[in-house]
Amino acid sequence: MSAGRHHTGGADVSLTAYDVIPYVARAVPPSHPLRLASLSTLYGGPRPPTHGYRVLEIGCANGANLLPLAFYDREVQAVGVDASTVQIDAARAGASGLGLDNVRFELGDLRSFDAAGDLDGTFDYVIAHGVLSWVPTDARQALLALCARALAPHGVAYVSYNTFPGWKLRGTVRDLLLQQVADIPDLRARAERAFALARENLDLLELAAGHPYMGLLKIELKLIERLELEAVAHDYLEATNVPFYFHEVAAHASACGLAHVTDARFSPSGLMEIEGARDDLAEDDFTGVALEQMIDLLTFRQLRASILCRASALGAPPALAEVGDLTLRSRLALPPGQVDLTDGVPLEVEDPYGRHLSFGAPLLKALLQVLDRAPGGWLALAAARRQAEALLDPPCDAGESRELPALLRLLDARACSS
């Protein structure tokens, strides 16, 4: 959400960069309320309602995230807020074209927006994707405070932001591009030049020796090649793009009365949880924020999507038996044939984003096989686990269940009705 000011009359009109080049917005699957509800429940957060809920999106752009939500569930009441006139006009046109009366879009600056007063009450879900790192300091300070005011007592917020250490390298690439396009006033022309620079530097790196730094730099430049011009303009060339260490965001959230529940996106840190590395770190006295920060450092994390709740609503994770009615679907690509459930024999899978993952624990492999073959795709967690355990001989060690919440981040999950 751009935090720029808007004037609705006269010749003095301040446009945001998102008015000049609207961002190519798309739905953000990790922010779907049912996913947030399921993960919050599994990790000890509140259990928001999954029917007839209210959702607020701060920085809604053209409505690409809220419109499908409102279209496919007419009981949802959704509100989107953005500071870009062009984006809000596009979102309103989309809602009108789809005949939706359960979503509305408001032009507003998060620094002065009063969620409770302007939007008639609180929300079960608050989404702020791609906002915290991309707005000025005063707007960043206002964002989490707005989330805290807008959240219902049982509600959860989704807040994404760039993180260190991964953004130290990406920030170096950004600095390189900004330096080279500094004399180009037009944002679109600057983005086009940035594309050309990425290509030129890739060609130079192909001729250079294989130093590890050069390999990492090539990955970053190839990413730019794959991006749309609009993404390059806003992700790399905006005046503001501030990464954070996780502990900084956690402290800011705490000051606003919010607590971190878990992360909405599966990442290398999630894989470390599955593989037991979190337990090893915990044995070395890493807990809470320090544990999360250490895992970010070990996995070169670049992006977080924190699920936050009111601090008073955070408790201990439930026993898996208490969430057996959670329904799951796997979109992981398993190899053909029968899965070898022998302990330690790796099962190689591919997720929808092309990432290759490996699992060795028998219970986890059996669960993936069961979900892969579930009629209709969806299966309740309790039933899936019973079927997975039945495949194992001898029966699995109950201690393996500690890895299941992390595995569920890889899956599509629906929280049951509260």
N, C-alpha and C positions, 0 to 999 in steps of 0.2 A: 504494500500500500504506500503509494507516494504520500508524503506529508506536506506537499506544497499547498499554498493558499489558492483559493478560487474566488474570482469576482464574477458575479452573474450579470452585471450590467455595464454599459459604457464601453469605451475602447480599452480600458486598463484590464486586461485579462492575463493572469499568470497561469501559464500552462505547465504541467508537470512533464517530465520526460516520458511518462506513460501516455500522455496525450499526444505527444509528437510521434512516438513509436509504441503503440499498444503492445503489451506483452502477449505472446502466444500462449494463453492460459489453457490448461487442460484439467480434467478431474484429477484429484490427488488421492489415490486409493488408500494410502496409509492414514488419511484423515477422516475416513468414513466413520460416522458415529457408531455403527455397530462394531467396527473393529476397535475403536477407542473404548467402548464399553467392555468388550471381552478382555482386552489387555489390562484395563484398569482393574477389573474384577480379579484376574489371575494374579496380579502383582500387589494386591492389598489396597487398592484404591476404592473409591465409591462405585456403586453399580447404578449408573444413570438409566433412566427409562429407555426402552428400545421401541416404543410405539408412542405416537403422538407427542414426540419431543420437540423442543425448540432449539434451534441452532443459529448461532451468529458467526459470520465469517468476516474478519477484519482484513481488509486488503483483498476483496473478492474479485477484482479485475472485471472481466466480462461475464462473470457468473458461471464459468465453465465447471466449477466444482459444485455449486449449489443447484444449478438448474436440473441436472439429472437426478439429484437427490429428491428435489421437490416433485419432479415429474413421475418418478417411479413409486413414491410414497406420498399420497395426497394427504395423509394425516400429519405429516411434518409441517412445522411452521418455521420458515427460514428467513433470515435477514442478512443481506450483504452490505458492507460499508466500504467505500473506497474514495480516495481524494481525486481521482481522475474523472473528469466530466465525460471524456470520450468512452472510457471503460464502463461507467455507470449507464450511459445512454445505450451502449451495446447490450448490457445485461438486462435492462428494462425491455428493450426490443425483443430479446430472447424469451423473456417471461411472457410477454404479450403474444408473441408468435406461437407459443406452446399452450396458450390459454390457461396459465397458472395463476391462481389466486392465493396460493399458500407460500409465496416467496415475494419479497420486495427488496429493492435496492436503494440505498440512501447515499447521497454525496456527503462526505464528512471527513474531518481531520481528526485522527485519533487523539491528538493532544487536547482537543476541546470537546470530544464526544462524550456524552453522558448516556451510557448504555441503558441504565434503569429508567432515566427520565425520558430520553428520546425514543426508546424502543419498548416502553411499557412492560417493564419487569426483567427478570433474569432468564438465563438460558442454561439448558442441560449440557450443551456443547458449545465451546468457543474455539474457532479455528483461526490461526494466524500463520499461514504458510508463506514463507519468503518475505517476511516483513521485518523481523527484529534486526537482522544484519544490514538492512538496506535503507534505514531511515535515520535522520539526524539524532543526535544525543538526546534532545528533549523528547522526541517522539519515542525513542527506545525506552526512556524512563516512564513514559506514559502507558506503554503497551501492556506490560504485565499488571500494572495497577488497574487498567481498564478490564483485563481478563478477570482479575479478582473481583471487581465490582459487578461484572456481568454474570459470573458463575452462580448458578443455584447451589444450595448447600451440598447436593449430591452430584454436582456437575463436574465435567473434566474439560481441560483445555488442551489443544494441540498447538505447539509453538515450534516452528523450525528455524534453524539458524546455522550459519557457517561456524565450524569449529577448528581449533588448533588440536594437534599439530598439522593436520592435513592441509589447512589453508595457508600455512607458511609457504609451501611451494606454489600453490595456486595463486597466492597473493604476489609472489615474485613474478609470475607470468603476467598478472594484472598490471603490476608496476611497469614492466617492460612495455606492454601495449600502451598504457597511458602516456608514457614518456614519448613514444614514437608517434602518437596521434594528437599530441597536445596542441599543435598549431592548426588543427582542423576544426572549425566551429560547428559544422553540421553533424549531428549525432549519427545519422544513417551513413554518411560518408566516413565517419570515424570507424564505425563497425565494419564497413566494407574493407577499409584499410587494415583493420585488425585481422580479418580473415587472410588477407594477402601476406601479412607479416607472419602469421602462424605457419603458412605454407612455406615461405622463404626460410624460416628458421628450422623447419623440419628437414628441408633439403640439406641445410648445413650440418645438422646433426647426423644425417645419414652418412656423411663423409668423415665424421669425427670418430675417435676411439670410443670403445664401449665402457666408459666410466659409468658407475651406477647412477650418478646424478643425471647424466645425459639420458639414460633410459627413462627415469622418472619424468624428465622434462618432455621427452617425446610423447609420453602418455598424455600429459596435460595439453600439449599442442594438438595432438590428434583429437582430443575431446572438442576443442574449439572448431576443428574442421567439421565435426558432426553436428554442431549446434546450428540452430536457425539464427539469422542475423539479429532478430529481436532479442534472443537470449544473450548473444555476445554483447549487444549494446547495454543491456541492463545488468547482467551478471559480472561483466568485466570492466565496463567503461563508465558506470555510474560514479558520481562524485563520492557517494557513500557506499561502502561495503566493509563492514566491520565483523571480523571473526571473533569468537570468544573461546576461552577455556571453559569447560563445563562448570567448574566451580564458581566462575563469575556469574553465570546465569542462575545457578542454584542459589547463590547468595542473594541476588536480586529478587528471585521468586520468593525466597523466605522473607525478605523484608516487606513483601506485599501480602504475606499471609498464605503463600502457596507452597506446595511441596511437590517434588519430583516423584512420579510413580514409576515410570519406565519409559523406554523409547518406543515410538510407534513403528519405526522402520527396522527391518532386519539388517544386520551389518556384521562385520567381522567380530564385533564385541558379542553379538548374539551367538555366533558360532563358538566363541570361547566359553560362553556359558554352557552350551551343550556339551562341550568337550571337558568340562570340569575345571577350566583354568580359573574361573571366578572363585571356586572353592579353594584352589591353591593360593590365590592372592589373599583370600580372607584368612587363611591360616597364618599369613604373614602380617596380620593386623590391618589389612586394607578393608575398610567397610564404608558404606554410605557414599558420600560424595568423593572421598579419596579413592575408593574402589573404582567408581565410574571414571574418574579422571585418569587413573593409571591405565585402565583398559583403552581409553582414547589414545593415550600416548603410545601404547604398545601396538595399536592397530592402525595408526596414522589416519585417524578418523577425520573426515572433512565436513560432515553434515550431521546434525542431530535433529530429531523431531520429538521433543519432549512432551510427554503426557503429564499435565499438572492438575492438581486438585487443591481444594482448601486443606491447609495443614491439619485441621481438626478431623478431616475425613479419611486420612491415611491410616491404615492399620496393617496387620500382619496378613501375608498371603493366605488364602483359604486352602484347606485340604482339597485335593483334586476331586474327592468324592462329593464335595459341596458344589462343584460346577460341572457335574456330569452331563447336564442338559445343554451345555454349550455345543453347538453344532459346527462341524469342520468340513472343509473341502481342501484337497491338495491340488496345486497346479505345478508340482514338481515333476519333471520328466524323469521317470525311472527307466533303467535299462530293461529290455525285453527279457522274459523268462522269469523263473523263480528267484526270489531274493535269498541270498545266503545269510542266514540268521546267526551264524557262528560269531561268538563274541570276538571283536577285534578285526574281523574281515570287513574291509570298507565297502560301503554302498555308495557309489558315485551317482549323484543326481545333478540336474540342471534346473535352476529356477527360471521364472518367466523373463528375467532380465539378462539371462545368459551366463549367470555366475555358476561356477562348478563347485559343488559342496560334497563333503564326504562324511558319512556317519558309520560308526562302528558298534554302538551299543545295540544289543539284540532287540530290546523293547522299542527303541526308536525306529529301527529298520522294519520291524513287524508292523508298527503303527502306520508307517508310510505305505507299506504294501497293502494293508487293509483299506486305507483311504483311496489309494490308487484304483482299487477295484470296487469301490462302493457304488451300488446302483443309484443312479441319479446324482452322484457326486458328493452329496452331503451326508454326514453321519454324526450322531451325537457322540461326544467325547467318551462317555461311559461305555457305550456300545462298542466304539472303536477300540477302546483299551481292552475290553473283555475279549474281543475277537483277536487282538494282537497277542494277548497273553496266552490264548489257546493255541497259538502257532508255536509257542516256545516249549522246548523240552530240554532240560528241566525248566520249571516255571521261573520267570524273571525275578531278579532281586528288586524288592519294592523301593530300594534306595534310588533306582534309576529314575523314579518319577520326578526327582528334582529337576531333571533336564527338560521335562515336557513343556513347561511354560515358555521357555526360550524357543523350543521347536515350533510352538504354535504361532510365533511371529512369522514363520515362513509360510503359514497356511492362511487361507481365507477362513475367518472365524465369525460366527454370529452369536452375539450374546442373547441369552434367552430373555423372555419378557420378565420384567421386574414387577 
